[in-house]
Amino acid sequence: MGEITVSAQHIDHLVHDPASTYGAPYMQAYAALAASHRGRPVAEIVPLLRVAADAALLGFTGADLAEQARAISTGARYELRVRVTG
């Protein structure tokens, strides 16, 4: 299970908000990779997650992304704990 802290004004970087003009919510990219990259090597998935995280301006560490990539590769459930600040 991972954890990330996101400011309230940037929660749309993580999840889709139809009222937002921000166009790169991370969870959509994660879901797309989970659908298309199951069974693929972790080393192939991590750079794709890094691109999505960078586009969403989220500060996932390399370890965070590797953990997420392992979940995608194996088809395991991945839980992300989100702390929203101010």
C-alpha positions in Angstrom: 0.0 0.0 0.0 1.3 3.4 -0.9 0.7 6.8 0.5 0.8 10.3 -1.0 0.0 13.8 0.3 -1.8 16.1 -2.1 -3.0 19.6 -1.5 -6.7 20.2 -1.8 -6.3 22.5 -4.8 -4.3 19.8 -6.7 -6.4 16.7 -6.0 -7.5 16.9 -9.6 -3.9 15.9 -10.5 -4.6 12.5 -8.9 -8.3 11.8 -9.7 -10.5 13.0 -12.5 -12.6 16.1 -11.8 -15.0 17.1 -14.6 -15.0 20.6 -13.3 -11.2 20.9 -13.6 -9.3 22.1 -16.6 -6.3 20.0 -15.6 -5.9 17.2 -18.1 -3.5 14.6 -16.6 -5.0 12.8 -13.6 -2.7 10.1 -12.5 -5.3 7.5 -11.6 -6.6 7.4 -15.2 -3.1 6.8 -16.4 -2.6 4.1 -13.8 -5.8 2.3 -14.7 -4.9 2.4 -18.4 -1.5 0.8 -17.6 -3.1 -1.8 -15.4 -5.4 -2.8 -18.2 -2.7 -2.9 -20.9 0.5 -4.0 -19.1 -0.5 -6.9 -16.8 2.2 -9.6 -17.1 4.7 -7.1 -18.5 8.1 -6.7 -16.7 8.2 -4.2 -13.8 11.2 -2.5 -15.4 9.0 -1.7 -18.5 6.2 -0.3 -16.4 8.1 2.0 -14.0 9.2 4.5 -16.7 5.6 4.8 -17.9 4.4 5.4 -14.4 7.1 8.0 -14.0 5.9 9.9 -17.1 2.3 9.8 -15.7 3.4 11.0 -12.3 5.6 13.8 -13.7 2.7 14.9 -16.0 0.4 15.0 -13.0 3.1 16.8 -10.9 2.9 14.2 -8.2 6.0 13.4 -6.2 6.0 9.6 -6.2 9.4 8.1 -5.3 11.1 5.4 -7.3 10.1 2.9 -4.6 6.5 4.0 -4.9 6.5 3.6 -8.6 8.2 0.2 -8.4 5.5 -1.0 -5.9 2.8 0.2 -8.2 4.5 -1.4 -11.2 4.7 -4.8 -9.4 0.9 -4.6 -8.7 0.2 -3.9 -12.4 2.5 -6.6 -13.5 1.0 -9.3 -11.3 -2.5 -8.0 -11.4 -2.5 -7.5 -7.7 -4.8 -5.0 -6.0 -3.0 -1.8 -5.1 -4.2 0.6 -2.5 -3.1 4.2 -2.3 -3.7 6.1 0.8 -4.2 9.8 0.0 -3.8 12.5 2.5 -5.3 15.9 1.4 -3.9 19.0 3.0 -5.4 22.5 3.2 
